[in-house]
Amino acid sequence: MTDTPTLPIIIAVIAIVLAFVVDSPLLVACLCVLGLVCLAWWFILDRRNRRG
């Protein structure tokens, strides 16, 4: 088991997959932004875990 937080990655993957499914351009943009925010969240948490 890794100590890297997986929740932000799961949310980002779901948001990006949904962005390909929906038809509304505004919703696609919001889902892409949500995916990017979750990836940034994961990156910050991962760096904190590596520092100790």
KOLFI-704543 format. One record per atom (N, C-alpha, C): x, y, z; residue number from 1. Coordinates in nm, 3 decimals, padded with zeros to 5 digits. Layout:
X; Y; Z; NUM
...
***
This chain:
00.084; -00.118; 00.000; 1
00.000; 00.000; 00.000; 1
00.089; 00.125; 00.000; 1
00.056; 00.217; -00.085; 2
00.135; 00.340; -00.093; 2
00.078; 00.445; 00.000; 2
00.160; 00.542; 00.036; 3
00.111; 00.651; 00.118; 3
00.075; 00.772; 00.034; 3
00.073; 00.756; -00.099; 4
00.030; 00.865; -00.188; 4
-00.121; 00.872; -00.185; 4
-00.178; 00.990; -00.165; 5
-00.324; 01.003; -00.160; 5
-00.386; 00.972; -00.297; 5
-00.483; 00.883; -00.299; 6
-00.543; 00.841; -00.425; 6
-00.675; 00.910; -00.455; 6
-00.739; 00.970; -00.356; 7
-00.868; 01.035; -00.380; 7
-00.860; 01.145; -00.486; 7
-00.762; 01.235; -00.483; 8
-00.756; 01.337; -00.589; 8
-00.737; 01.277; -00.728; 8
-00.661; 01.169; -00.738; 9
-00.640; 01.106; -00.868; 9
-00.770; 01.044; -00.919; 9
-00.844; 00.980; -00.831; 10
-00.971; 00.919; -00.871; 10
-01.069; 01.026; -00.917; 10
-01.080; 01.135; -00.843; 11
-01.170; 01.243; -00.881; 11
-01.128; 01.305; -01.014; 11
-00.997; 01.324; -01.034; 12
-00.949; 01.382; -01.159; 12
-00.980; 01.291; -01.278; 12
-00.960; 01.162; -01.262; 13
-00.988; 01.069; -01.373; 13
-01.137; 01.069; -01.406; 13
-01.221; 01.066; -01.305; 14
-01.366; 01.068; -01.328; 14
-01.406; 01.198; -01.398; 14
-01.353; 01.310; -01.355; 15
-01.389; 01.439; -01.415; 15
-01.344; 01.445; -01.561; 15
-01.226; 01.396; -01.591; 16
-01.176; 01.403; -01.728; 16
-01.253; 01.306; -01.818; 16
-01.287; 01.189; -01.768; 17
-01.367; 01.095; -01.847; 17
-01.506; 01.153; -01.873; 17
-01.566; 01.213; -01.772; 18
-01.698; 01.275; -01.790; 18
-01.692; 01.391; -01.889; 18
-01.580; 01.460; -01.896; 19
-01.567; 01.572; -01.990; 19
-01.579; 01.524; -02.134; 19
-01.541; 01.400; -02.160; 20
-01.555; 01.346; -02.295; 20
-01.696; 01.296; -02.324; 20
-01.777; 01.278; -02.220; 21
-01.910; 01.222; -02.237; 21
-02.018; 01.329; -02.251; 21
-02.006; 01.438; -02.178; 22
-02.111; 01.539; -02.176; 22
-02.107; 01.624; -02.303; 22
-02.220; 01.692; -02.330; 23
-02.233; 01.771; -02.452; 23
-02.218; 01.922; -02.429; 23
-02.240; 01.967; -02.310; 24
-02.235; 02.111; -02.282; 24
-02.092; 02.161; -02.274; 24
-02.055; 02.262; -02.354; 25
-01.918; 02.314; -02.350; 25
-01.881; 02.373; -02.213; 25
-01.977; 02.436; -02.146; 26
-01.949; 02.492; -02.015; 26
-01.920; 02.382; -01.913; 26
-01.995; 02.276; -01.919; 27
-01.973; 02.164; -01.827; 27
-01.840; 02.095; -01.857; 27
-01.805; 02.084; -01.984; 28
-01.676; 02.026; -02.021; 28
-01.563; 02.110; -01.962; 28
-01.574; 02.243; -01.974; 29
-01.471; 02.332; -01.920; 29
-01.463; 02.318; -01.768; 29
-01.576; 02.311; -01.701; 30
-01.576; 02.297; -01.555; 30
-01.514; 02.164; -01.512; 30
-01.544; 02.057; -01.584; 31
-01.488; 01.927; -01.550; 31
-01.337; 01.924; -01.574; 31
-01.291; 01.990; -01.679; 32
-01.147; 01.995; -01.705; 32
-01.075; 02.075; -01.596; 32
-01.136; 02.185; -01.554; 33
-01.077; 02.264; -01.445; 33
-01.076; 02.182; -01.316; 33
-01.185; 02.111; -01.289; 34
-01.189; 02.026; -01.170; 34
-01.080; 01.920; -01.175; 34
-01.059; 01.861; -01.291; 35
-00.953; 01.763; -01.306; 35
-00.816; 01.822; -01.280; 35
-00.791; 01.942; -01.331; 36
-00.662; 02.007; -01.309; 36
-00.642; 02.045; -01.162; 36
-00.749; 02.090; -01.098; 37
-00.739; 02.125; -00.955; 37
-00.710; 02.000; -00.873; 37
-00.773; 01.889; -00.906; 38
-00.747; 01.765; -00.833; 38
-00.605; 01.715; -00.855; 38
-00.554; 01.730; -00.976; 39
-00.415; 01.690; -01.000; 39
-00.318; 01.779; -00.922; 39
-00.348; 01.909; -00.913; 40
-00.264; 01.998; -00.833; 40
-00.274; 01.960; -00.685; 40
-00.395; 01.926; -00.640; 41
-00.416; 01.883; -00.502; 41
-00.332; 01.758; -00.474; 41
-00.334; 01.660; -00.565; 42
-00.255; 01.540; -00.548; 42
-00.105; 01.572; -00.544; 42
-00.060; 01.662; -00.633; 43
00.081; 01.697; -00.638; 43
00.127; 01.760; -00.507; 43
00.047; 01.850; -00.451; 44
00.082; 01.915; -00.325; 44
00.086; 01.813; -00.211; 44
-00.016; 01.726; -00.204; 45
-00.018; 01.626; -00.097; 45
00.096; 01.526; -00.112; 45
00.129; 01.490; -00.235; 46
00.238; 01.396; -00.258; 46
00.372; 01.455; -00.216; 46
00.393; 01.582; -00.244; 47
00.518; 01.647; -00.203; 47
00.528; 01.657; -00.052; 47
00.416; 01.682; 00.015; 48
00.417; 01.687; 00.161; 48
00.453; 01.551; 00.220; 48
00.398; 01.445; 00.161; 49
00.425; 01.310; 00.212; 49
00.571; 01.272; 00.191; 49
00.631; 01.317; 00.083; 50
00.770; 01.281; 00.058; 50
00.866; 01.357; 00.150; 50
00.828; 01.476; 00.191; 51
00.913; 01.552; 00.283; 51
00.916; 01.492; 00.422; 51
00.804; 01.431; 00.459; 52
00.802; 01.367; 00.591; 52
00.728; 01.441; 00.688; 52
***
